[in-house]
Amino acid sequence: MYRTLKALILVALFLVVAMPVQARQIASEGAANASGLYDISIDDNHMVTINAGLERKYEAVTTSDTLTVQESGKVFLMLPAAGSPAKMTLPSCTTDALGVNYTFIEDETEGAHAYASAENGPQTARFFFIDPDAEDYIVYQNSQAALFTMDPGDCIYNQGVTGDSITLICAELDYWHAHDVRGTWTDGGTN
């Protein structure tokens, strides 16, 4: 009898602990479709769901960071402070980094946005740079231009418009290819 009671308690405890807890949606981007799903949604378990199906871990970024190959697949929600642009430094696009990818989403909701160059420093903007290795290229196409390969080591920046996003993939040696580009991204020169 005692063993049966103990077994029932253990089973009940296991069921309570093993039951998944539904994450609460804390933010979304875009309009809900007929199924109630959004283009991008974020829950309180630090999961970003993109295009109603692809889920990835995310990190909110307020300051500059040097990314590692181990962070591949992560979504970075960019929240730089006004006048203090964040610089996200990419790892070198070598054989060991082939297939590595990062997604950056601008999550700014306040203030005017203006470009600040490396020479002139920040203005009143909330924006960020994505900086490749000095020998790596970024290849991208935004809605306003044809396919464009930047000079080696040139960074790419965003004007800080909420919801703008870009995914960079180390698809071949020395080349970061941009895809799923939303908004305007600009060659920021060497930063």
Residue frames as a rotation matrix with the C-alpha (Angstrom) as fourth column:
MET 1
0.568 0.823 0.000 0.00
0.823 -0.568 0.000 0.00
0.000 0.000 -1.000 0.00
TYR 2
0.474 -0.465 -0.748 2.79
0.164 -0.788 0.594 2.40
-0.865 -0.404 -0.297 0.96
ARG 3
-0.616 -0.746 0.253 4.67
0.347 0.031 0.937 1.71
-0.707 0.665 0.240 -2.30
THR 4
-0.187 0.651 0.736 1.51
0.973 0.020 0.229 2.26
0.134 0.759 -0.637 -4.36
LEU 5
0.785 0.473 -0.401 0.83
0.559 -0.819 0.129 5.57
-0.268 -0.326 -0.907 -2.61
LYS 6
0.066 -0.869 -0.490 4.44
0.079 -0.485 0.871 6.65
-0.995 -0.096 0.037 -3.08
ALA 7
-0.667 -0.294 0.684 4.27
0.644 0.234 0.728 5.71
-0.374 0.927 0.034 -6.78
LEU 8
0.276 0.857 0.435 1.03
0.948 -0.317 0.024 7.67
0.159 0.405 -0.900 -7.25
ILE 9
0.721 -0.084 -0.688 2.55
0.258 -0.889 0.378 10.73
-0.644 -0.450 -0.619 -5.58
LEU 10
-0.362 -0.929 -0.083 5.63
0.159 -0.149 0.976 10.51
-0.919 0.340 0.201 -7.80
VAL 11
-0.468 0.280 0.838 3.49
0.883 0.184 0.432 10.16
-0.033 0.942 -0.333 -10.94
ALA 12
0.654 0.756 -0.042 1.33
0.757 -0.654 0.012 13.12
-0.018 -0.039 -0.999 -9.90
LEU 13
0.422 -0.594 -0.685 4.44
0.087 -0.725 0.683 15.21
-0.903 -0.347 -0.254 -9.16
PHE 14
-0.606 -0.669 0.431 5.95
0.455 0.154 0.877 14.24
-0.653 0.728 0.211 -12.50
LEU 15
-0.056 0.678 0.733 2.80
0.989 -0.065 0.136 15.24
0.140 0.732 -0.667 -14.36
VAL 16
0.827 0.356 -0.434 2.70
0.460 -0.873 0.161 18.62
-0.322 -0.333 -0.886 -12.62
VAL 17
0.126 -0.880 -0.457 6.40
-0.054 -0.466 0.883 19.33
-0.991 -0.087 -0.107 -13.22
ALA 18
-0.651 -0.463 0.601 6.45
0.481 0.361 0.799 17.95
-0.587 0.809 -0.013 -16.76
MET 19
0.402 0.856 0.325 3.38
0.847 -0.213 -0.487 19.86
-0.347 0.471 -0.811 -17.93
PRO 20
-0.535 -0.623 0.571 4.53
0.794 -0.601 0.090 22.61
0.287 0.502 0.816 -20.28
VAL 21
-0.064 0.447 -0.892 3.78
0.559 -0.724 -0.403 26.13
-0.826 -0.525 -0.204 -19.19
GLN 22
0.414 0.304 0.858 2.29
0.901 -0.272 -0.338 28.24
0.131 0.913 -0.387 -21.96
ALA 23
-0.654 -0.703 -0.280 4.44
0.713 -0.696 0.084 31.30
-0.254 -0.144 0.956 -22.61
ARG 24
0.414 0.777 -0.474 2.72
0.586 -0.626 -0.515 34.67
-0.696 -0.065 -0.715 -22.62
GLN 25
0.078 -0.327 0.942 3.09
0.917 -0.347 -0.196 36.81
0.391 0.879 0.273 -25.76
ILE 26
0.088 -0.121 -0.989 4.61
0.718 -0.681 0.148 40.14
-0.691 -0.723 0.027 -24.77
ALA 27
-0.171 -0.132 -0.976 5.08
-0.440 -0.877 0.196 41.85
-0.882 0.463 0.092 -28.16
SER 28
0.148 0.205 0.968 4.20
0.733 0.634 -0.246 41.46
-0.664 0.745 -0.057 -31.82
GLU 29
-0.576 -0.337 -0.745 4.89
-0.295 -0.764 0.573 43.11
-0.762 0.550 0.341 -35.16
GLY 30
-0.937 0.273 -0.219 2.51
-0.180 0.163 0.970 43.29
0.300 0.948 -0.104 -38.10
ALA 31
-0.138 0.972 0.191 -1.18
-0.987 -0.152 0.057 42.50
0.084 -0.181 0.980 -38.31
ALA 32
-0.446 0.067 0.893 -2.63
-0.354 0.903 -0.245 39.20
-0.822 -0.425 -0.379 -37.16
ASN 33
-0.845 0.189 -0.501 -3.62
-0.436 0.301 0.848 36.80
0.311 0.935 -0.172 -39.92
ALA 34
0.076 0.978 -0.193 -6.86
-0.639 0.196 0.744 34.76
0.766 0.067 0.640 -39.98
SER 35
0.267 -0.052 -0.962 -5.32
0.463 0.883 0.081 32.29
0.845 -0.467 0.259 -37.49
GLY 36
0.991 0.124 0.050 -4.38
0.027 -0.551 0.834 35.08
0.131 -0.825 -0.550 -35.08
LEU 37
0.365 -0.929 -0.054 -0.65
0.839 0.304 0.451 34.71
-0.403 -0.210 0.891 -35.82
TYR 38
0.823 -0.146 -0.549 1.65
-0.192 -0.981 -0.027 37.73
-0.535 0.127 -0.835 -36.33
ASP 39
0.743 -0.643 -0.188 4.63
-0.228 0.022 -0.973 38.30
0.630 0.766 -0.130 -38.66
ILE 40
-0.449 -0.873 -0.189 6.86
0.067 0.178 -0.982 38.48
0.891 -0.453 -0.021 -35.58
SER 41
0.716 0.622 0.317 5.88
-0.274 -0.168 0.947 37.71
0.642 -0.765 0.050 -31.99
ILE 42
-0.480 -0.876 0.056 7.91
-0.276 0.091 -0.957 37.59
0.833 -0.474 -0.285 -28.78
ASP 43
0.611 0.707 -0.358 7.05
0.123 0.361 0.924 35.69
0.782 -0.608 0.133 -25.62
ASP 44
0.645 -0.305 0.701 8.21
-0.736 -0.495 0.461 35.91
0.207 -0.813 -0.544 -22.02
ASN 45
0.778 -0.462 0.427 10.37
0.203 0.827 0.524 32.77
-0.595 -0.321 0.737 -22.45
HIS 46
0.014 -0.790 -0.613 12.72
-0.490 -0.539 0.685 34.77
-0.872 0.291 -0.394 -24.73
MET 47
-0.425 -0.075 0.902 11.47
0.644 0.675 0.360 33.10
-0.635 0.734 -0.238 -27.91
VAL 48
-0.370 0.281 -0.885 10.88
-0.629 -0.777 0.017 35.01
-0.683 0.563 0.465 -31.13
THR 49
-0.059 0.410 0.910 8.47
0.593 0.748 -0.299 33.46
-0.803 0.522 -0.287 -33.64
ILE 50
-0.549 -0.210 -0.809 9.08
-0.465 -0.728 0.504 34.74
-0.694 0.653 0.302 -37.15
ASN 51
-0.554 0.397 -0.732 6.56
-0.779 0.064 0.624 34.29
0.295 0.915 0.274 -39.98
ALA 52
0.331 0.856 0.397 4.23
-0.943 0.313 0.113 32.23
-0.028 -0.412 0.911 -37.81
GLY 53
0.952 0.088 -0.295 6.44
-0.113 0.991 -0.068 29.21
0.286 0.098 0.953 -37.42
LEU 54
0.162 -0.970 -0.182 10.20
0.405 0.233 -0.884 29.74
0.900 0.069 0.431 -37.11
GLU 55
0.986 0.164 0.037 11.19
0.025 -0.357 0.934 30.08
0.166 -0.919 -0.356 -33.46
ARG 56
0.095 -0.995 -0.011 14.55
0.454 0.053 -0.889 31.34
0.886 0.080 0.457 -32.22
LYS 57
0.236 -0.162 -0.958 16.16
0.940 -0.213 0.268 32.51
-0.248 -0.963 0.102 -29.01
TYR 58
0.494 -0.086 0.865 16.60
0.397 -0.863 -0.312 36.27
0.774 0.498 -0.392 -28.76
GLU 59
-0.178 -0.579 -0.796 18.72
0.970 -0.238 -0.044 38.74
-0.164 -0.780 0.604 -26.88
ALA 60
0.899 0.415 0.144 17.86
0.426 -0.903 -0.058 42.38
0.106 0.114 -0.988 -26.20
VAL 61
-0.078 -0.995 0.055 20.92
0.991 -0.083 -0.101 44.52
0.105 0.047 0.993 -27.00
THR 62
0.907 0.356 -0.224 21.52
0.391 -0.911 0.134 48.03
-0.156 -0.209 -0.965 -25.66
THR 63
0.458 -0.829 -0.321 25.30
-0.579 -0.553 0.599 48.28
-0.674 -0.088 -0.733 -26.09
SER 64
0.214 -0.484 -0.848 27.96
-0.919 0.193 -0.342 47.06
0.330 0.853 -0.403 -28.50
ASP 65
0.530 -0.016 0.848 28.74
-0.419 0.864 0.278 43.34
-0.737 -0.503 0.451 -28.61
THR 66
-0.425 -0.652 -0.628 31.15
-0.905 0.296 0.305 40.97
-0.013 0.698 -0.716 -30.34
LEU 67
0.623 0.781 0.040 29.25
-0.773 0.623 -0.118 37.96
-0.117 0.043 0.992 -31.63
THR 68
-0.484 -0.738 0.470 30.52
-0.632 0.666 0.395 34.38
-0.605 -0.106 -0.789 -31.55
VAL 69
-0.699 0.177 -0.693 29.92
-0.506 0.563 0.654 31.43
0.506 0.807 -0.304 -33.84
GLN 70
-0.887 0.334 -0.319 28.10
0.456 0.742 -0.491 29.73
0.072 -0.581 -0.811 -30.94
GLU 71
-0.510 0.724 -0.465 25.40
-0.051 -0.565 -0.823 32.45
-0.859 -0.396 0.325 -31.06
SER 72
-0.964 0.130 -0.230 24.42
-0.229 0.020 0.973 31.42
0.131 0.991 0.011 -34.59
GLY 73
-0.483 0.863 -0.146 20.66
0.609 0.451 0.652 31.45
0.629 0.227 -0.744 -35.13
LYS 74
-0.374 0.321 -0.870 20.02
0.816 -0.332 -0.474 34.04
-0.441 -0.887 -0.138 -32.44
VAL 75
0.270 0.521 0.810 17.77
0.703 -0.682 0.205 37.06
0.659 0.514 -0.550 -32.98
PHE 76
-0.663 -0.521 -0.538 19.07
0.743 -0.549 -0.383 40.35
-0.096 -0.653 0.751 -31.62
LEU 77
0.543 0.817 0.196 16.46
0.799 -0.574 0.179 42.95
0.258 0.059 -0.964 -30.64
MET 78
-0.468 -0.841 0.271 18.35
0.759 -0.540 -0.364 46.21
0.453 0.035 0.891 -30.99
LEU 79
0.714 0.681 -0.162 17.57
0.641 -0.542 0.544 48.82
0.283 -0.492 -0.823 -28.30
PRO 80
-0.345 -0.939 -0.001 20.52
0.851 -0.313 -0.422 51.24
0.396 -0.146 0.907 -28.39
ALA 81
0.124 0.315 -0.941 20.40
0.746 -0.655 -0.121 54.38
-0.655 -0.687 -0.316 -26.25
ALA 82
0.931 0.232 0.281 19.94
0.358 -0.723 -0.591 57.77
0.066 0.651 -0.756 -27.96
GLY 83
0.728 -0.684 0.058 23.30
-0.663 -0.722 -0.196 59.14
0.176 0.104 -0.979 -29.05
SER 84
-0.176 -0.785 0.594 25.06
-0.792 0.471 0.388 55.84
-0.585 -0.402 -0.704 -28.29
PRO 85
0.458 0.388 -0.800 24.90
-0.837 0.491 -0.240 53.60
0.300 0.779 0.550 -31.34
ALA 86
0.460 -0.276 0.844 25.53
-0.351 0.817 0.458 49.92
-0.816 -0.507 0.279 -30.72
LYS 87
0.028 -0.512 -0.859 28.09
-0.985 0.134 -0.112 48.14
0.173 0.849 -0.500 -32.86
MET 88
0.726 0.229 0.648 27.56
-0.342 0.938 0.051 44.42
-0.597 -0.259 0.760 -33.41
THR 89
-0.117 -0.880 -0.460 30.88
-0.968 -0.002 0.251 42.89
-0.222 0.475 -0.852 -34.48
LEU 90
0.863 0.445 -0.241 30.55
-0.502 0.814 -0.293 39.75
0.065 0.374 0.925 -36.59
PRO 91
0.319 -0.780 0.539 33.03
-0.040 0.557 0.830 36.86
-0.947 -0.286 0.146 -36.35
SER 92
-0.477 -0.575 -0.665 35.32
-0.733 -0.158 0.662 36.33
-0.486 0.803 -0.346 -39.32
CYS 93
0.646 0.756 -0.106 33.51
-0.651 0.472 -0.595 34.50
-0.400 0.453 0.797 -42.14
THR 94
-0.455 -0.875 -0.162 35.91
-0.881 0.418 0.221 31.54
-0.126 0.244 -0.962 -42.32
THR 95
-0.519 0.193 -0.833 35.47
-0.291 0.876 0.384 27.84
0.804 0.442 -0.398 -42.98
ASP 96
-0.868 0.138 -0.477 34.49
0.479 0.483 -0.733 27.34
0.130 -0.865 -0.485 -39.32
ALA 97
-0.672 0.617 -0.410 31.75
-0.143 -0.651 -0.746 29.98
-0.727 -0.443 0.525 -39.64
LEU 98
-0.875 0.372 -0.309 30.07
-0.321 0.032 0.947 28.74
0.362 0.928 0.092 -42.83
GLY 99
-0.286 0.877 -0.385 26.31
0.524 0.480 0.704 28.57
0.802 0.000 -0.597 -42.21
VAL 100
-0.611 0.042 -0.791 26.46
0.732 -0.350 -0.584 30.88
-0.301 -0.936 0.183 -39.19
ASN 101
-0.334 0.565 0.755 23.54
0.480 -0.588 0.651 33.34
0.811 0.580 -0.075 -39.22
TYR 102
-0.734 0.147 -0.663 22.19
0.554 -0.435 -0.710 36.19
-0.393 -0.888 0.237 -37.12
THR 103
-0.005 0.770 0.638 18.98
0.780 -0.396 0.485 38.21
0.626 0.500 -0.599 -37.34
PHE 104
-0.874 -0.263 -0.408 18.84
0.454 -0.741 -0.495 41.82
-0.171 -0.618 0.767 -36.17
ILE 105
0.046 0.942 0.334 15.51
0.851 -0.212 0.480 43.56
0.522 0.262 -0.812 -35.50
GLU 106
-0.826 -0.245 0.507 15.25
0.035 -0.921 -0.388 47.27
0.562 -0.303 0.769 -34.67
ASP 107
-0.091 0.798 -0.596 13.03
0.903 0.319 0.289 47.62
0.420 -0.511 -0.749 -31.62
GLU 108
-0.923 -0.297 -0.243 13.25
0.367 -0.869 -0.332 51.42
-0.113 -0.395 0.911 -31.18
THR 109
-0.021 0.987 0.158 10.05
0.982 -0.009 0.191 53.26
0.190 0.159 -0.969 -30.46
GLU 110
0.653 0.264 -0.710 11.14
0.510 -0.846 0.155 56.79
-0.560 -0.463 -0.687 -29.55
GLY 111
0.156 -0.696 -0.701 12.93
0.026 -0.706 0.708 59.81
-0.987 -0.128 -0.092 -30.95
ALA 112
0.777 -0.023 -0.629 14.28
-0.602 -0.317 -0.733 61.05
-0.182 0.948 -0.261 -34.25
HIS 113
0.559 -0.592 0.581 16.71
0.447 0.805 0.390 58.90
-0.698 0.042 0.715 -36.17
ALA 114
0.851 -0.375 -0.368 19.75
-0.525 -0.610 -0.593 60.22
-0.002 0.698 -0.716 -37.96
TYR 115
0.738 -0.645 -0.199 22.97
0.504 0.723 -0.472 58.67
0.448 0.248 0.859 -39.19
ALA 116
0.775 -0.630 0.056 26.16
-0.517 -0.580 0.629 59.31
-0.364 -0.517 -0.775 -37.26
SER 117
0.709 -0.561 -0.427 29.39
-0.180 0.442 -0.879 58.51
0.682 0.700 0.212 -39.04
ALA 118
0.555 -0.607 -0.569 32.49
0.819 0.520 0.244 57.06
0.147 -0.601 0.785 -37.45
GLU 119
-0.441 -0.780 0.445 34.24
0.699 -0.609 -0.375 60.38
0.564 0.146 0.813 -38.13
ASN 120
-0.411 0.353 0.840 31.54
-0.281 -0.926 0.252 62.68
0.867 -0.133 0.480 -36.70
GLY 121
-1.000 0.026 -0.016 30.27
0.024 0.366 -0.930 60.49
-0.019 -0.930 -0.367 -33.89
PRO 122
-0.442 0.896 -0.033 26.67
0.895 0.443 0.043 59.97
0.053 -0.010 -0.999 -32.78
GLN 123
-0.744 0.359 0.563 23.99
-0.213 -0.927 0.309 62.59
0.633 0.110 0.766 -33.15
THR 124
-0.447 0.649 0.615 20.49
-0.861 -0.126 -0.493 62.31
-0.242 -0.750 0.615 -31.62
ALA 125
0.006 0.458 -0.889 19.90
-0.774 0.565 0.286 58.95
0.633 0.686 0.358 -33.26
ARG 126
0.087 0.013 0.996 19.03
-0.635 0.771 0.046 55.52
-0.767 -0.637 0.075 -31.95
PHE 127
0.757 0.064 -0.650 20.61
-0.607 0.436 -0.665 53.18
0.241 0.898 0.369 -34.48
PHE 128
0.487 -0.619 0.616 23.19
-0.244 0.580 0.777 50.43
-0.838 -0.529 0.132 -34.75
PHE 129
0.107 -0.589 -0.801 26.03
-0.992 -0.008 -0.127 49.18
0.068 0.808 -0.585 -36.92
ILE 130
0.882 -0.057 0.468 26.77
0.001 0.993 0.119 45.60
-0.472 -0.104 0.875 -37.98
ASP 131
0.437 -0.841 -0.318 30.53
-0.879 -0.475 0.046 45.37
-0.190 0.259 -0.947 -38.43
PRO 132
0.982 -0.123 -0.145 32.20
0.070 0.942 -0.329 42.50
0.177 0.313 0.933 -40.33
ASP 133
0.370 -0.929 -0.018 35.83
0.579 0.215 0.787 41.46
-0.727 -0.302 0.617 -40.08
ALA 134
0.091 -0.414 -0.906 38.22
-0.394 -0.850 0.349 43.79
-0.915 0.325 -0.240 -41.97
GLU 135
-0.851 -0.486 -0.200 38.54
-0.382 0.311 0.870 41.22
-0.361 0.817 -0.450 -44.78
ASP 136
-0.571 0.713 0.408 34.85
0.676 0.690 -0.258 40.24
-0.465 0.128 -0.876 -45.03
TYR 137
-0.931 0.350 0.102 32.24
-0.164 -0.652 0.741 41.60
0.326 0.673 0.664 -47.43
ILE 138
-0.430 0.897 0.103 28.51
0.135 0.177 -0.975 42.16
-0.892 -0.406 -0.197 -46.86
VAL 139
-0.973 0.220 0.075 26.34
0.073 -0.018 0.997 41.46
0.221 0.975 0.002 -49.91
TYR 140
-0.481 0.853 -0.205 22.79
0.472 0.054 -0.880 42.81
-0.739 -0.520 -0.429 -49.78
GLN 141
-0.766 0.393 0.509 19.89
0.352 -0.406 0.843 44.20
0.538 0.825 0.173 -51.73
ASN 142
-0.690 0.612 -0.386 17.44
0.238 -0.311 -0.920 46.60
-0.683 -0.727 0.069 -50.14
SER 143
0.185 0.907 0.379 14.16
0.744 0.123 -0.657 47.72
-0.642 0.404 -0.652 -51.65
GLN 144
0.778 0.142 -0.612 15.79
-0.117 -0.924 -0.363 50.76
-0.617 0.354 -0.703 -53.25
ALA 145
0.092 -0.850 -0.519 18.82
-0.934 -0.255 0.251 49.27
-0.346 0.461 -0.817 -54.98
ALA 146
0.617 -0.023 -0.786 20.19
-0.458 0.802 -0.383 46.40
0.639 0.597 0.485 -56.98
LEU 147
0.846 -0.388 -0.366 22.40
0.524 0.728 0.442 43.70
0.095 -0.566 0.819 -55.47
PHE 148
0.651 -0.591 0.476 25.33
-0.482 -0.806 -0.343 45.43
0.587 -0.006 -0.810 -53.82
THR 149
0.532 -0.592 -0.606 28.65
0.766 0.641 0.046 44.15
0.361 -0.489 0.794 -52.48
MET 150
0.980 -0.182 0.087 30.22
-0.201 -0.866 0.458 46.51
-0.008 -0.467 -0.884 -49.98
ASP 151
0.212 -0.975 -0.072 33.97
-0.567 -0.063 -0.821 47.03
0.796 0.215 -0.566 -49.66
PRO 152
0.083 -0.217 -0.973 35.76
0.546 0.826 -0.138 44.61
0.833 -0.520 0.187 -47.33
GLY 153
-0.679 -0.370 -0.634 35.36
0.722 -0.178 -0.669 45.61
0.135 -0.912 0.388 -43.69
ASP 154
-0.769 0.461 0.444 32.55
-0.353 -0.884 0.306 48.12
0.533 0.078 0.842 -44.37
CYS 155
-0.847 0.531 -0.035 29.78
0.278 0.386 -0.879 48.02
-0.454 -0.754 -0.475 -41.80
ILE 156
-0.503 0.798 0.333 26.08
0.386 -0.137 0.912 48.23
0.773 0.587 -0.239 -42.52
TYR 157
-0.957 0.186 -0.225 23.73
0.144 -0.368 -0.918 50.40
-0.253 -0.911 0.326 -40.46
ASN 158
-0.244 0.957 0.159 20.04
0.878 0.148 0.455 50.99
0.412 0.250 -0.876 -39.96
GLN 159
-0.528 0.088 0.845 18.27
-0.042 -0.996 0.077 54.31
0.848 0.005 0.529 -39.42
GLY 160
-0.996 0.086 -0.001 16.47
0.008 0.084 -0.996 52.97
-0.085 -0.993 -0.084 -36.35
VAL 161
-0.340 0.932 -0.127 12.98
-0.856 -0.251 0.451 52.42
0.389 0.262 0.883 -37.77
THR 162
-0.312 0.261 0.914 11.00
-0.698 0.590 -0.406 50.04
-0.645 -0.764 -0.002 -35.57
GLY 163
0.627 0.578 0.522 10.57
-0.182 0.761 -0.623 46.62
-0.757 0.295 0.583 -37.17
ASP 164
0.547 -0.533 -0.646 13.41
-0.782 -0.050 -0.621 47.00
0.299 0.845 -0.444 -39.68
SER 165
0.565 -0.339 0.752 15.32
-0.314 0.755 0.576 43.73
-0.763 -0.562 0.320 -39.77
ILE 166
0.370 -0.531 -0.763 18.06
-0.845 0.149 -0.513 41.88
0.386 0.834 -0.394 -41.57
THR 167
0.830 -0.225 0.511 19.49
-0.074 0.863 0.500 38.37
-0.553 -0.452 0.700 -41.43
LEU 168
0.298 -0.822 -0.485 23.15
-0.948 -0.198 -0.248 37.84
0.108 0.533 -0.839 -42.29
ILE 169
0.922 -0.010 0.387 24.51
-0.038 0.992 0.117 34.42
-0.385 -0.122 0.915 -43.25
CYS 170
-0.114 -0.976 -0.184 28.14
-0.762 -0.033 0.647 33.41
-0.638 0.214 -0.740 -43.72
ALA 171
0.779 0.600 0.182 27.33
-0.306 0.617 -0.725 31.58
-0.547 0.509 0.665 -46.95
GLU 172
0.761 -0.637 0.120 30.79
0.478 0.426 -0.768 31.51
0.438 0.642 0.629 -48.50
LEU 173
0.047 -0.829 -0.558 34.31
0.984 -0.059 0.170 32.35
-0.174 -0.556 0.812 -47.36
ASP 174
-0.819 -0.500 -0.280 34.69
0.505 -0.861 0.062 36.08
-0.272 -0.091 0.958 -46.61
TYR 175
-0.775 0.580 0.251 31.07
-0.173 -0.577 0.798 36.89
0.608 0.575 0.547 -47.60
TRP 176
-0.730 0.671 -0.128 28.12
0.271 0.112 -0.956 37.67
-0.628 -0.733 -0.263 -45.33
HIS 177
-0.800 0.529 0.282 24.94
0.263 -0.113 0.958 37.47
0.539 0.841 -0.049 -47.42
ALA 178
-0.810 0.585 0.037 21.89
-0.386 -0.485 -0.784 39.46
-0.441 -0.650 0.619 -46.31
HIS 179
-0.711 0.698 -0.084 18.41
0.267 0.379 0.886 38.07
0.650 0.608 -0.456 -46.72
ASP 180
0.143 0.886 -0.441 14.94
0.938 0.021 0.346 38.83
0.316 -0.463 -0.828 -45.37
VAL 181
-0.864 -0.497 -0.081 15.86
0.502 -0.839 -0.211 42.52
0.037 -0.223 0.974 -45.49
ARG 182
0.309 0.950 0.048 13.13
0.915 -0.311 0.259 44.80
0.261 -0.036 -0.965 -44.16
GLY 183
0.816 -0.003 -0.579 13.61
0.234 -0.913 0.335 48.57
-0.529 -0.408 -0.744 -44.22
THR 184
0.834 -0.536 0.127 16.61
-0.136 -0.425 -0.895 50.57
0.534 0.730 -0.427 -45.42
TRP 185
0.677 -0.733 -0.072 20.16
0.436 0.320 0.841 49.48
-0.593 -0.601 0.536 -44.66
THR 186
0.945 -0.328 -0.013 23.13
-0.254 -0.705 -0.663 51.56
0.208 0.629 -0.749 -45.71
ASP 187
0.343 -0.920 -0.189 26.86
0.724 0.388 -0.570 51.09
0.598 0.059 0.800 -46.23
GLY 188
0.988 0.051 -0.144 28.41
0.142 -0.665 0.733 52.81
-0.058 -0.745 -0.665 -43.21
GLY 189
0.459 -0.888 0.038 32.01
-0.502 -0.295 -0.813 52.59
0.733 0.354 -0.581 -44.41
THR 190
-0.223 -0.634 -0.740 34.77
0.431 0.617 -0.658 51.43
0.874 -0.466 0.136 -42.09
ASN 191
0.591 0.510 0.624 33.69
-0.354 -0.531 0.770 51.83
0.724 -0.676 -0.133 -38.49
